[in-house]
Amino acid sequence: MRRRNITAYGFLAPYLLIFAAFWVWPIIYSFWLSFLFTRRQPWTFNPNTTWGRLVEDPAFWNALKNTLVILVVQVPIMIALATVLAVLLNSTLLRARGLMRFAFFAPVVVGEVAYAAVFRLIFSEDLGFVNKALAAIGLPEVAWFSSPTAAMALIIMAVTWRWAGYNAIIILSGLQSIPDDVYEAATLDRVSPVRQFFFITLPLLKPVILFCVVLSVIGTMQLFAEPFLITNEGGPGSATETLGLFLYLQGFRVLNFGYASAVAYTIAALAVLISLLNMWAGRERA
């Protein structure tokens, strides 16, 4: 038995070494970096310039505020839309269900640069289709890239478009695990489809929806591509700068690796805390 264990660990050793070198060690080293002042050589141990700065840095608090706005507004909208899409995609009345499911899942596999370029073209203030359509029906055009509110709305729409179908497919898998007998019994008792959705479907989907919420919270706390590519690095000004983008700018533009590491661990801690709160709120109560 001992020889078998040694053989098994021998086969696992290459993976474990790679895992330690490219995953465990960077996590440990970045945590150590978060206590160092890295703006000049030699790097010195000075937590006040990293963790202490977080408390007083208005740019960090602005990025945190923007991230929480997206989290509070976009995630509920996306989860609600994904739930409705999942129900529709599960309907027996829908033709070409396989094609429709792929169509709603497809935005996830589209390259971030490509879809960001498309959104910039569609919402262009001068030549974009959206403003042209608004003008055609007599509504005022929107300064999508000049107005802070409009730019934030654009980010929310882009993220929702990209990830709603992905979450819908996850929720769809939960829908398909619900026994048909439950709905047949409810139909025999003359329960309307609307009441079946709210009193049967949603309660049984609660664990799956909670899983999607946790994934969305983690993804939102790390949001980077949309504000970087669509609103030109968090513009206008820093109105759409998120924590993920703020981390990138500190680490790779300013080369302040110590402060960027502190921001990274703050993002991770906030994501874990908010996810735990969601799990606590959604727990089964006796």
Secondary structure, 3 states (H helix, E strand, C coil): CHHHHHHHHHHHHHHHHHHHHHHHHHHHHHHHHCCEECCCCCCEECHHHCHHHHHHCHHHHHHHHHHHHHHHHHHHHHHHHHHHHHHHHCCCCCCCHHHHHHHHHHHHHCCHHHHHHHHHHHCCCCCCHHHHHHHHCCCCCCCCCCCHHHHHHHHHHHHHHHHHHHHHHHHHHHHHCCCHHHHHHHHHCCCCHHHHHHHHHHHHHHHHHHHHHHHHHHHHHCCCHHHHHCCCCCCCCCCCCCHHHHHHHHHHHCCCHHHHHHHHHHHHHHHHHHHHHHHHHCCCCC
